Amino acid sequence: MNDSTPATTLAPNHPSDVGITPRRGVRLVTPIPGPKAQALIAEDTRLMMTGTKSAPVAVDHAQGVWLHDIDGNTLLDFTSGVGVLNAGHSHPKVVRAIQAQAEKLTHFAGTDYYYEVQTRLADRLTHITPGSFPKKVFFTNSGTESVEAALKLARWNRQRPITVGLLGAFHGRSMGALTMTASKPTQRARFSSFAGGGHHIPPPYCYRCPYKLTFPSCDLYCAKILEDLYFETSIPPDDVAAFIAEPIMGEGGYVVPPPGWHQAIRTICDKHGILFISDEVQAGVGRTGKWFGIEHFGVVPDILATAKAVGGGIPMGAIVFRSELDYTYAGAHSNTFGGNAVAAAASLATLDVIEGDHLMDNARVQGEHLLVRLRELQKKYPVIGDVRGIGLMVGTEFIRGGSDTAPDAKLRDRIVEESYRRGLLLLPCGKSSIRYIPPLLIQRDQIDEAAEILDGAIQAAIRSA
């Protein structure tokens, strides 16, 4: 389906509290979930391990920003497949690249042998990642695996046992990455002990400052406390291999650090010989209007971890790092599928689309429009406590009516539900936030459609409280 999709129609017996009449692209012919989706969900629940299902949406096919479920409904996707499809669903150029590579070579263990498409992708990544120094690449299959590879490389190189990160951060669920994940108790419950050596400091979260200070009079206390308190009491700096942070906190609530925070942390790292790792799994590959989110903050990482969108829908991840950090012997780290030929071809095509179709420019322009529409809703609904983001990595935080900042996770969850029932797919994050991460080819009228649906969803959620 393209942008000329017929105007929305509502299913018979559709909930009467729609609040608005959706238009343009969304088309609902059954309630969500419809009968086919309900049957599939029941079978999936019987067969699949309990995971992180967010909505009862059973997708059949997708194109651009549009999802088509197995009951014939068309939904507007503001999740990008959980941050994966920055170039949109099934982009023709990416699909053709996958098909052509699959006909030629699907796999031949790029960690053990050589093929051109992997080397070309590595060269491309060394050019688009920040830093003018010589770099090397290691390919992975996911964000979690990229973080694992980054942590191992840092420990091996510095021969130090500790990594420091942020409370509220999400870096993955495998045991090494989970050491640095501190987003939700459910992600860590029953898994201790982890890989060990993980320490956390409070995040640079101005809306909910853990120190009850105000920027800029705080003088970036949330960064300086690392050296002024933690290094003086509980974390020996000479034992720290790396500091890891997302440039914009993702799962933790789409929190944008204040200006200067990254530079202050980097200065402390440099003073003590600590490597800086930028986890770009959510913020990278054009999402913020630049190739990588850290570029907005004037800091060059020693190791950059990427995944999700870099594969264009095919499992792919990588770390890109200073060449001098490389292992000095074979076998210290490897895998089987990293740099898979089909995934590498999909990645190259995805990067071509983002660059050639000027999707980073579009992310900046449409991201500004999205912020405008969300701030209009904030003025209308006092339960929206904060609106924040860069490019098309945007979040809204919901609070209890009549409070200053008390989070309202139940209201947030009702809004997410009311939104997908109206044809807009959203994802929660943080204590009580919603993230808005549509494909980077989103257009102004589609953002307007989403804002109108969200308006009705908020109305309905408030009424049902």
For each residue, the residues with C-beta under 8 A, 3 or more apart:
1: 5 25 63 64 66 68 74
2: 5 63 64
3: 25 64 443 445 446
4:
5: 1 2 24 25 27 66 74
6: 9 27
7: 23 24
8: 21 22 23 24 25 26 27 28 423
9: 6 27 28 29
10: 14 18 21 22 28
11: 14 28 29 30 31
12:
13: 31
14: 10 11 18 28 31
15: 18 31 421 460
16:
17: 459 460 463
18: 10 14 15 21 22 422 456 460
19: 455 456 457 459 460
20: 422 452 453 455 456
21: 8 10 18
22: 8 10 18 26 28 422 423 449 452 453 456
23: 7 8 26 449 452
24: 5 7 8 445 446 449
25: 1 3 5 8 65 66 74 76 446 449
26: 8 22 23 74 75 76 422 423 424 449 453
27: 5 6 8 9 73 74 423
28: 8 9 10 11 14 22 31 32 73 74 422 423
29: 9 11 34 71 72 73
30: 11 34 35 71 72 73
31: 11 13 14 15 28 34 421
32: 28 37 55 56 57 69 73 75 420 421 423
33: 37 38 41 56 57 58 69 71
34: 29 30 31 37 38 69 70 71 72 73
35: 30 38 39 71
36: 39 40 58 70 71
37: 32 33 34 40 41 56 57 58 69 70 71
38: 33 34 35 41 42 56
39: 35 36 42 43
40: 36 37 43 44 58 70
41: 33 37 38 44 45 56 58
42: 38 39 45 46
43: 39 40 46 47
44: 40 41 47 48
45: 41 42 48
46: 42 43
47: 43 44
48: 44 45 51
49:
50:
51: 48
52:
53: 56
54: 416 427 428
55: 32 416 417 420 425
56: 32 33 37 38 41 53 420
57: 32 33 37 67 69 75 420 425
58: 33 36 37 40 41 69 70 71
59: 62 67 68 69 70
60: 68 69 70
61: 68 90
62: 59 66 67 68 77 89 90
63: 1 2 66 68 88 89 90
64: 1 2 3 88 89 91 439 441
65: 25 76 77 88 89 438 439 441 442 446
66: 1 5 25 62 63 74 75 76 77 89
67: 57 59 62 74 75 76 77 89 425
68: 1 59 60 61 62 63 72 73 74 75
69: 32 33 34 37 57 58 59 60 72 73 75
70: 34 36 37 40 58 59 60
71: 29 30 33 34 35 36 37 58
72: 29 30 34 68 69
73: 27 28 29 30 32 34 68 69 423
74: 1 5 25 26 27 28 66 67 68 423
75: 26 32 57 66 67 68 69 420 423 424 425
76: 25 26 65 66 67 423 424 425 438 446 449 450 453
77: 62 65 66 67 80 81 85 89 425 438 439
78: 424 425 426 427 436 437 438 450
79: 82 83 425 426 427 435 437 438
80: 77 83 84 85 86 309 437 438 439
81: 77 84 85 89 313
82: 79 308 427
83: 79 80 86 250 281 282 287 308 309 437
84: 80 81 308 309 311 312 313
85: 77 80 81 88 89 309 312 313 439
86: 80 83 285 286 287 309 312 350 354 359 439 440
87: 91 94 309 312 350 353 354 357 359 439 440 441
88: 63 64 65 85 91 439 440 441
89: 62 63 64 65 66 67 77 81 85 313 439
90: 61 62 63 94 95 313
91: 64 87 88 94 95 312 349 350 353
92: 95 96
93: 96 97 349 352 353
94: 87 90 91 97 98 312 313 346 349 350 353
95: 90 91 92 98 99
96: 92 93 99 100 349
97: 93 94 100 101 345 346 348 349
98: 94 95 101 102 314 342 345 346 349
99: 95 96 102 103
100: 96 97 103 104 345
101: 97 98 104 105 106 117 341 342 344 345 346
102: 98 99 106 342
103: 99 100
104: 100 101 341
105: 101 108 115 341
106: 101 102 340 341 342
107: 337 340 341 342
108: 105 113 115 341
109: 112 113 336
110: 113 114 115 118 139 338 339 340 341 344
111: 139 334 335 336 338 339
112: 109
113: 108 109 110
114: 110 118 119
115: 105 108 110 118 119 341
116: 119 120
117: 101 120 121 341 344 345 348
118: 110 114 115 121 122 139 339 341 344
119: 114 115 116 122 123
120: 116 117 123 124 344 348
121: 117 118 124 125 137 139 339 344 347 348
122: 118 119 125 126 136 137 139 318 339
123: 119 120 126 127
124: 120 121 127 128 348 351
125: 121 122 128 129 135 137 306 318 320
126: 122 123 129 135 136 137 320
127: 123 124
128: 124 125 291 292 351
129: 125 126 135 291 292 304 320
130: 291 292 294 295 300 301 304
131: 135 300 301 322
132:
133: 322 323
134: 322 323 324
135: 125 126 129 131 320 321 322 323
136: 122 126 320 321 322 323 325 326
137: 121 122 125 126 318 319 320 321
138: 149 153 318 319 321 333 338
139: 110 111 118 121 122 316 317 318 335 338 339 340 344
140: 145 146 148 149 307 316 317 318 319 335 338
141: 145 315 316 317 335 337 338 340 343
142: 145 146 172 307 315 317
143: 146 147 171 172 279 281 282 305 306 307 308 317
144: 147 148 171 172 173 174 177 307
145: 140 141 142 148 149 172 174 307 317 335 338
146: 140 142 143 149 150 281 305 306 307 317 318 319
147: 143 144 150 151 171 172 176 177 180 244 279 281 305
148: 140 144 145 151 152 172 174 176 177
149: 138 140 145 146 152 153 305 319 333
150: 146 147 153 154 242 244 277 279 303 305 319 321
151: 147 148 154 155 163 176 177 179 180 195 242 244 277
152: 148 149 155 156 176 332 333
153: 138 149 150 156 157 303 319 321 325 327 333
154: 150 151 157 158 163 241 242 275 277 302 303 325
155: 151 152 158 159 160 161 163 197 241 242
156: 152 153 159 327 332 333
157: 153 154 241 275 325
158: 154 155 241 242 273 274 275
159: 155 156 241
160: 155 238 239 240 241
161: 155 196 197 239 241
162: 197 198 199 235 236 239 240 241
163: 151 154 155 179 180 197 198 199 240 241 242 243 244
164: 199 200 201 226 230 235 240 242 243 244 274
165: 169 171 180 182 198 199 200 201 243 244 245
166: 169 182 200 201 202 203 204 245 246 249 252
167: 182 200 201 202 203
168: 182 183 203 205 249 252 253 255 430
169: 165 166 180 181 182 183 200 203 244 245 246 249 251 252 279
170: 181 183 187 246 249 250 251 252
171: 143 144 147 165 177 178 180 181 244 246 279 281
172: 142 143 144 145 147 148 177 178 181 281
173: 144 177 178 181 187
174: 144 145 148 177 178
175: 178 179 191 194 195
176: 147 148 151 152 179 194 195
177: 144 147 148 151 171 172 173 174 180 181
178: 171 172 173 174 175 181 187 188 191 194 195
179: 151 163 175 176 194 195 196 197 198
180: 147 151 163 165 169 171 177 198 200 244
181: 169 170 171 172 173 177 178 187 188
182: 165 166 167 168 169 188 200
183: 168 169 170 187 251 252
184: 187 188 251
185: 188 189
186: 189
187: 170 173 178 181 183 184
188: 178 181 182 184 185 191 192 194
189: 185 186
190:
191: 175 178 188 194
192: 188
193: 196
194: 175 176 178 179 188 191 198
195: 151 175 176 178 179 198
196: 161 179 193
197: 155 161 162 163 179
198: 162 163 165 179 180 194 195
199: 162 163 164 165 230 234 235
200: 164 165 166 167 169 180 182
201: 164 165 166 167 222 225 226 230
202: 166 167 205 210 211 222 225
203: 166 167 168 169 210 222 249 252 255 257
204: 166 220 222 223 255 257 258 261
205: 168 202 208 209 210 222 249 253 255
206: 209 214 215 258
207: 255 385 386 388 397 405
208: 205 405
209: 205 206 212 213 214 215 218 222
210: 202 203 205 222
211: 202 218 221 222
212: 209
213: 209 217 218 221
214: 206 209 217 218
215: 206 209 218 220 258
216: 219 220 258
217: 213 214
218: 209 211 213 214 215 221 222
219: 216 224
220: 204 215 216 223 224 258 260 261 264
221: 211 213 218 224 225
222: 201 202 203 204 205 209 210 211 218 225 261
223: 204 220 226 260 261 264 265 268
224: 219 220 221 227 228 264 268
225: 201 202 221 222 228 229 230
226: 164 201 223 229 230 231 243 265 268
227: 224 230 231 232 237 268 271
228: 224 225 231 232
229: 225 226 232 233
230: 164 199 201 225 226 227 233 234 235
231: 226 227 228 235 236 237 272
232: 227 228 229
233: 229 230
234: 199 230
235: 162 164 199 230 231 239 240
236: 162 231 239 240
237: 227 231 240 272 274
238: 160 272 273
239: 160 161 162 235 236
240: 160 162 163 164 235 236 237 243 272 274
241: 154 155 157 158 159 160 161 162 163 274 275
242: 150 151 154 155 158 163 164 274 275 276 277 302 303
243: 163 164 165 226 240 265 268 269 274 275 276 277
244: 147 150 151 163 164 165 169 171 180 277 279
245: 165 166 169 262 265 277 278 279
246: 166 169 170 171 249 250 252 278 279 280 281 282 283 293
247: 257 262 278 279 280 283 288 292 293 294 296 297
248: 254 255 256 257 282 283 288 293 389 390 393
249: 166 168 169 170 203 205 246 252 253 254 255 257 430
250: 83 170 246 254 281 282 283 429 435
251: 169 170 183 184 282 429 430
252: 166 168 169 170 183 203 246 249 255 429 430
253: 168 205 249 395 397 429 430 431 433
254: 248 249 250 388 389 393 394 395 429 430 433 435
255: 168 203 204 205 207 248 249 252 388 395 430
256: 248 388 389 390
257: 203 204 247 248 249 261 262 297
258: 204 206 215 216 220 261
259: 297
260: 220 223 263 264
261: 204 220 222 223 257 258 264 265 297
262: 245 247 257 265 266 294 297 298 299
263: 260 266 267 297 298 299
264: 220 223 224 260 261 267 268
265: 223 226 243 245 261 262 268 269 276 299
266: 262 263 269 270 276 299
267: 263 264 270 271
268: 223 224 226 227 243 264 265 271 272 274
269: 243 265 266 272 274 275 276
270: 266 267 273 274
271: 227 267 268
272: 231 237 238 240 268 269
273: 158 238 270
274: 158 164 237 240 241 242 243 268 269 270
275: 154 157 158 241 242 243 269 302 303 325
276: 242 243 265 266 269 299 301 302 303
277: 150 151 154 242 243 244 245 301 302 303 304 305
278: 245 246 247 292 293 294 299 301 303 304 305
279: 143 147 150 169 171 244 245 246 247 305
280: 246 247 283 284 285 292 293 294 304 305 306
281: 83 143 146 147 171 172 246 250 284 305 306 307 308 317
282: 83 143 246 248 250 251 287 308 393 437
283: 246 247 248 250 280 287 288 292 293 294 393
284: 280 281 287 291 292 293 304 306 308 309 310
285: 86 280 291 292 306 308 309 310 350 351 354
286: 86 289 290 291 309 354 359 360 363 391 440
287: 83 86 282 283 284 293 309 363 391 392 393 437 440
288: 247 248 283 292 293 296 363 367 390 391 392 393
289: 286 360 361 363 364 367 390 391 392
290: 286 293 295 296 360 391
291: 128 129 130 284 285 286 295 360
292: 128 129 130 247 278 280 283 284 285 288 295 304 306
293: 246 247 248 278 280 283 284 287 288 290 296 297 390 393
294: 130 247 262 278 280 283 297 299 300 301 304
295: 130 290 291 292
296: 247 288 290 293 390
297: 247 257 259 261 262 263 293 294
298: 262 263
299: 262 263 265 266 276 278 294
300: 130 131 294
301: 130 131 276 277 278 294 304
302: 154 242 275 276 277 321 322 325
303: 150 153 154 242 275 276 277 278 319 320 321 322 325
304: 129 130 277 278 280 284 292 294 301 319 320 321
305: 143 146 147 149 150 277 278 279 280 281 317 318 319
306: 125 143 146 280 281 284 285 292 310 317 318 319 320
307: 140 142 143 144 145 146 281 310 311 316 317 318
308: 82 83 84 143 281 282 284 285 311 317
309: 80 83 84 85 86 87 284 285 286 287 312 350
310: 284 285 306 307 316 317 318 347 350 351
311: 84 307 308 314 315 316 317 343 346 347 350
312: 84 85 86 87 91 94 309 316 346 347 349 350 353
313: 81 84 85 89 90 94 346
314: 98 311 340 342 343 346 347
315: 141 142 311 337 340 343
316: 139 140 141 307 310 311 312 340 343 344 346 347
317: 139 140 141 142 143 145 146 281 305 306 307 308 310 311 338
318: 122 125 137 138 139 140 146 305 306 307 310 338
319: 137 138 140 146 149 150 153 303 304 305 306
320: 125 126 129 135 136 137 303 304 306
321: 135 136 137 138 150 153 302 303 304 325 326
322: 131 133 134 135 136 302 303 325
323: 133 134 135 136 326
324: 134
325: 136 153 154 157 275 302 303 321 322
326: 136 321 323
327: 153 156 330 332 333
328:
329: 332
330: 327
331: 334
332: 152 156 327 329
333: 138 149 152 153 156 327
334: 111 331 338
335: 111 139 140 141 145 338
336: 109 111
337: 107 141 315 340 343
338: 110 111 138 139 140 141 145 317 318 334 335
339: 110 111 118 121 122 139 343 344
340: 106 107 110 139 141 314 315 316 337 343 344
341: 101 104 105 106 107 108 110 115 117 118 344 345
342: 98 101 102 106 107 314 345 346
343: 141 311 314 315 316 337 339 340 346 347
344: 101 110 117 118 120 121 139 316 339 340 341 347 348
345: 97 98 100 101 117 341 342 348 349
346: 94 97 98 101 311 312 313 314 316 342 343 349 350
347: 121 310 311 312 314 316 343 344 350 351
348: 97 117 120 121 124 344 345 351 352
349: 91 93 94 96 97 98 312 345 346 352 353
350: 86 87 91 94 285 309 310 311 312 346 347 353 354
351: 124 128 285 310 347 348 354 355
352: 93 348 349 355 356
353: 87 91 93 94 312 349 350 356 357 359
354: 86 87 285 286 350 351 357 359 360 440
355: 351 352 358 359 360
356: 352 353
357: 87 353 354 362 441
358: 355 361 362
359: 86 87 286 353 354 355 362 363 440 441
360: 286 289 290 291 354 355 363 364 391 440
361: 289 358 364 365
362: 357 358 359 365 366 440 441 442
363: 286 287 288 289 359 360 366 367 391 392 440
364: 289 360 361 367 368 391
365: 361 362 368 369
366: 362 363 369 370 392 442 443 444 447
367: 288 289 363 364 370 371 389 390 391 392 393 394
368: 364 365 371 372
369: 365 366 372 373 444 447
370: 366 367 373 374 389 392 394 436 447 451
371: 367 368 374 375 387 389 394
372: 368 369 375 376
373: 369 370 376 377 447 448 450 451
374: 370 371 377 378 384 387 394 396 436 451
375: 371 372 378 379 387
376: 372 373 379 380 451
377: 373 374 380 381 384 396 451 454 455 458
378: 374 375 381 384 387 396
379: 375 376
380: 376 377 455
381: 377 378 384 458 462
382: 401 402
383: 398 399 400 401 408 411 458 462
384: 374 377 378 381 387 396 397 398 399 458
385: 207 397 398 399 405
386: 207 395 396 397
387: 371 374 375 378 384 394 395 396 397
388: 207 254 255 256 394 395 397
389: 248 254 256 367 370 371 392 393 394 395 436
390: 248 256 288 289 293 296 367 393 394
391: 286 287 288 289 290 360 363 364 367 394
392: 287 288 289 363 366 367 370 389 436 437 438 440 442
393: 248 254 282 283 287 288 293 367 389 390 435 437
394: 254 367 370 371 374 387 388 389 390 391 435 436 437
395: 253 254 255 386 387 388 389 429 430 433 434 435 436
396: 374 377 378 384 386 387 433 434 436
397: 207 253 384 385 386 387 388 407 430 431 432 433
398: 383 384 385 407 408 409 411 412 415 432 433 434
399: 383 384 385 403 404 405 406 407 408 432
400: 383 403 406 407 408 411
401: 382 383 408 462
402: 382
403: 399 400 406
404: 399
405: 207 208 385 399
406: 399 400 403
407: 397 398 399 400 431 432
408: 383 398 399 400 401 411 412 432
409: 398 412 413 431 432
410: 413 414 465
411: 383 398 400 408 414 415 432 461 462 465
412: 398 408 409 415 416 428 432 433 434
413: 409 410 416 417 428
414: 410 411 417 418 460 461 464 465
415: 398 411 412 418 419 426 434 454 457 458 461
416: 54 55 412 413 419 420 426 427 428 434
417: 55 413 414 420 421 461
418: 414 415 421 422 456 457 458 460 461
419: 415 416 422 424 425 426 453 454 457
420: 32 55 56 57 75 416 417 423 424 425 426
421: 15 31 32 417 418 457
422: 18 20 22 26 28 418 419 453 456 457
423: 8 22 26 27 28 32 73 74 75 76 420 453
424: 26 75 76 78 419 420 450 453 454 457
425: 55 57 67 75 76 77 78 79 419 420
426: 78 79 415 416 419 420 434 435 436 454
427: 54 78 79 82 416 434 435 437
428: 54 412 413 416 433 434 435
429: 250 251 252 253 254 395 433 434 435
430: 168 249 251 252 253 254 255 395 397 433
431: 253 397 407 409
432: 397 398 399 407 408 409 411 412
433: 253 254 395 396 397 398 412 428 429 430
434: 395 396 398 412 415 416 426 427 428 429
435: 79 250 254 393 394 395 426 427 428 429
436: 78 370 374 389 392 394 395 396 426 450
437: 78 79 80 83 282 287 392 393 394 427
438: 65 76 77 78 79 80 392 442 446 447 450
439: 64 65 77 80 85 86 87 88 89 442
440: 86 87 88 286 287 354 359 360 362 363 392
441: 64 65 87 88 357 359 362
442: 65 362 366 392 438 439 446 447
443: 3 366 446 447
444: 366 369 447 448
445: 3 24 448 449
446: 3 24 25 65 76 438 442 443 449 450
447: 366 369 370 373 438 442 443 444 450 451
448: 373 444 445 451 452
449: 22 23 24 25 26 76 445 446 452 453
450: 76 78 373 424 436 438 446 447 453 454
451: 370 373 374 376 377 447 448 454 455
452: 20 22 23 448 449 455 456
453: 20 22 26 76 419 422 423 424 449 450 456 457
454: 377 415 419 424 426 450 451 457 458
455: 19 20 377 380 451 452 458 459
456: 18 19 20 22 418 422 452 453 459 460
457: 19 415 418 419 421 422 424 453 454 460 461
458: 377 381 383 384 415 418 454 455 461 462
459: 17 19 455 456 462 463
460: 15 17 18 19 414 418 456 457 463 464
461: 411 414 415 417 418 457 458 464 465
462: 381 383 401 411 458 459 465
463: 17 459 460
464: 414 460 461
465: 410 411 414 461 462
